[in-house]
Amino acid sequence: MTMFLTALMAAAQEEQAVSTAGAGIGIVMSLVWLAVVVVVIASVWKVFTKAGEPGWAAIVPIYNIIVMLKIAGKPLWWILLLLIPFVNIIIGILVLIALAKNFGKGAGFGVGLAVLGIIFFPILGFGDAKFNPQP
């Protein structure tokens, strides 16, 4: 009976160690995710201010899309297209390509904004790109 209790206690300690390690990994991953979110928000904020729009608009849901459409030079009714599944992917890419062109970048940079925004938004926001709306 004593061996059984000893084995049971050892298993419980091992399980607790695994749980503690899992919690530690979860906390670290949460902090990394929070850092990524802060960088993206700061980058979009900077892009908005470069375009002459209020930076705080980057953190207001729906209004940030309206401002993004305005900066990209797209009509406001495109927000309805962004509500349609699958169509919203194409429209989102087109908006980001137009946004990139208005900052003097090419279509490839716009696709980069859509696919790897965590990298391309800081480049656009904190880089030397100037807002120059295209007709």
Secondary structure, DSSP 8 states (H G I E B T S, - for coil): -HHHHHHHHHHHHHHHHHHHHHHHHHHHHHHHHHHHHHHHHHHHHHHHHHTTS-GGGGGSTTHHHHHHHHHHT--TTHHHHTTSTTHHHHHHHHHHHHHHHHTT--HHHHHHHHH-HHHHHHHHHHSS-------
